[in-house]
Amino acid sequence: MKISNINNLLSKDAEAKAFFMSLPEDAQGVLIGRGSTITSTAEMAQCLNNYCKNTGEQKQRRLF
């Protein structure tokens, strides 16, 4: 199964969708904003980690 972006990932991978749906809205927004390059659950987590590093620890507390 070829996954090309986050929308495709969420429609084809139940685990990825469950992870995504468990996140707060602002974290979901971060992922959707960068969704054209996200093709796995691991990439979703990495994207959020990178976002938190770039925006400071306070954001991380709110996202997770």
C-alpha positions in Angstrom: 0.0 0.0 0.0 1.5 3.3 -1.1 0.9 6.2 1.2 1.4 9.6 -0.4 0.3 12.1 2.3 -1.4 12.4 5.7 -5.0 12.3 4.2 -4.2 9.1 2.4 -2.5 7.7 5.6 -5.5 8.5 7.8 -7.9 6.9 5.4 -5.9 3.7 5.0 -4.2 3.1 8.4 -6.5 2.7 11.5 -3.6 3.0 13.9 -2.5 6.3 12.4 -6.0 7.6 12.5 -6.4 6.6 16.1 -3.2 8.4 17.0 -4.2 11.5 15.1 -7.7 11.6 16.7 -6.2 11.2 20.2 -4.3 14.5 19.7 -5.6 18.0 20.6 -6.9 20.1 17.8 -3.8 22.3 17.7 -1.6 19.3 17.2 -3.9 18.0 14.5 -3.6 21.3 12.8 0.2 21.2 12.8 0.1 17.8 11.1 -2.5 18.8 8.5 -0.4 21.9 7.8 2.6 19.6 7.1 0.6 16.7 5.7 1.9 16.6 2.2 5.2 15.0 3.5 3.8 12.7 6.3 3.3 9.1 5.3 3.5 7.2 8.6 2.6 7.3 12.3 6.3 7.6 13.1 6.5 10.7 10.8 3.5 12.2 12.5 5.3 11.9 15.9 8.6 13.2 14.5 6.8 16.2 13.0 5.2 17.1 16.3 8.5 16.6 18.1 10.3 18.9 15.6 7.5 21.5 15.9 7.8 21.4 19.7 11.5 21.9 19.6 11.1 24.8 17.2 8.4 26.5 19.2 9.5 25.8 22.8 8.7 23.5 25.6 5.5 25.2 26.5 3.8 24.2 23.2 4.9 20.6 23.8 3.0 20.5 27.1 -0.1 21.6 25.4 0.2 19.3 22.4 0.7 16.0 24.3 
